[in-house]
Amino acid sequence: MLDFSAVDPVVLAVAIFFARIVDVSLSTFRTIMVFRGHRPIAATIGFFEVVIWIVAASSVIANLDNWYLVVAYAAGFATGNYIGMVVESRVAIGAELVRVISSSADRGLAEALRCSGWAPVAISGCNSERAPVDVVLIVAPRRRIRELLAKIRELDPGAACTTSDVRIVPGDELRSGEPLLQFARLFQTKRK
């Protein structure tokens, strides 16, 4: 067992605080990797996460009479959650599906997005008042979602947008939009 009794209490508290930041940030990132299907990366991160956690937790448990170590442990946990989310949002691994409902009179949102380099799929429909609308679907890398949403707002300020995470099936090409095009063709074929 590791013996931290000779370590200065302030240094130990700071070390516990930073160890918790690292292990909780890794935990947050690992969870996202599991969700996105990156198993080898998640397993590797999990190994280091647990090693750091065991060292930090054992040093607190061995010194429970020092309340400031418990506070450092808890503060590191809270800070690590925040930092983990910030890091993950900056890395932005994966893809999102953007759904747009456009009731614009010119109904040219999909074509305008296509001309801007995106790969939209448009499905015609009608709203609750039976007025025509276009439902536009775009799969895009997460790191480009803000750019895509800004372009949609520029082209059609009245459009309603939603996003959700998607997992691309290995082998499908994200750049081409083919998974959605295949889905749209299947949907149109079954409706006939």
N, C-alpha and C positions, 0 to 999 in steps of 0.2 A: 504494500500500500504506500502511496505517496505521502510523505510527511512534510506538511507546510508550516509546522510549528516554529521553525527558525526564520520564516519569512516575515518581514515587517507587515503589521496588520493593514496599513494603508496601501501598501503595494499589493497585498493579497486581495483586498477589496477591489482595487482597480483592475487587477488581473481577472478576477471573477466577472466583473462587469463586462469587460471586453470579450472574455471567453463566451459569455452568454449572448452577446451581440452576434458573434461569429456563428455559434451553433444554431441560434434561432433563425438567423438570416439564411443559413444553409438549409434548415428545415423548411422554411417557406419556399425557397427555390426548389428543393427536392420534391415537395408536394406538387408543385406546378409541373415539374418534369414528369412525374408519375402520371398526372392528368393528361399531359400531351403525348404520352407513349414513349418517352425516352428512358427506357428501363435501365440500360447500362450506366447512363449518367446519374440517374436517381440512386442506384445502388452504391456507386462510388461516393457520391455526396453523403449518403446515409452513413457510410462507414466513418468518415471524418466527423460528421455531426455527433455521432454517439461517443466517439473517443473524447471529444472536447466536452460534451455534456457530463460524462462520467467524472472527468477530472474536476470540473467546476462544482458539480453537485456533491462529490465526496469531500471537497475542501470546505464546503459550507456545513455539511452534516457533521463533520469532525470538529467543527468549531461553532456549534449552535449557541454557545454562550456569548458570542460576538454578534450582536444584533445587526451591526452595520454590514456584515457579510451577507446576511439575508436580504437586506435592502439593496445591496449591490447586485445580488443574484436576480431579484425581481426587476430592478431598473434595467438590467441588461436584457432580460426577457422582453420587456415592453419595447425597448429601443430596437432590439433585434427584429421584432415583428415589423416595425415601421421600415427599417432599413431593408429588410428582405423584400418587402413590397415595392419599394423604390427601385431596388436593383432589378427585380423581375420586370418592372414596367419599362426600364431602360433597355434591357436585353430584348424584350418583346419577341420571344420565340413563339412560333406558331402562326395560325391564320384565324381570321374572323370572317363570318358571313355578315354582310351588310344587306339589310332588306330595306328597300325604299318604296314608299307608295307615293306616286306622283299623280296629281290631278290637273297638272298643267294643260292648258288648251292645246299647245303644240305637240305634246306627247312625244317629244324627241330626246328625253333625258338619256335613255340607253345609248342612242346613237352618238350623242355628244360625249358621253363617257368613253365610248369605244374610240372616238377620235382623239381623246386625251390619253389613250394608252391602257385603259382598263378593259376588263373582259366581262361585261355585264350580260345577264340573261334577262329578257323582258317578257313578262306574261301579262296579257290584257285581262282586265277584270272590270268590275263595277263596284261602287261603294254602296252604302246603305240607302242612298237616294237614287240608286241605279244610274248614277253618272259614271261615265267611263274613267278608268284609272289605269295606270301602268304599275305593275309590281316589278321592280328591278332588283335582281339578286346579283351580288358581287362577292366572290371570295378573294380576300386580299391579305397580304402579310400584315401581322399586327403592327409592325413598326410603321406602316404606311396608312393606318386607319384615319388618323387626324387629317392627313393630306386628302384622302378620298372624301371624307365628310365635308371638308372645306370646299372641295370641287363641286360636290352635290349641292351645297348651300348657294354657291355662286351660280350654278346653272338653274336651280329651282328652289328659291328660298321657302316656298310653301310645302316642300316635300316632307313627309314623315319618315324618320329613319330609326331603325333598331339594329343592334349588333349582337352577335353571340359567337362564342368560341366554337371552332370546328376542328376536327382531326381529319387531316387529309390521309386517305388510304395510301400506304406506300406504293410508289410507282405512278400515282396520278401526278400530273404536272400542274403546279399551282399557277404558274405564269399564264397559261393558256386559257384558264377558266373551263377547261374541258369537263371536269366533274359536273359542274352546273349545267353546261350545255347538254350533256348526256341526260341529266335529270329532266331538263325542260323538254327535250325531244320525247322522252318516255311519257311525260305528263301529257303532252299534246297528242301523242298517239293513242293513249288510253281514253282521252276525252272524246275522240271521234266515234 
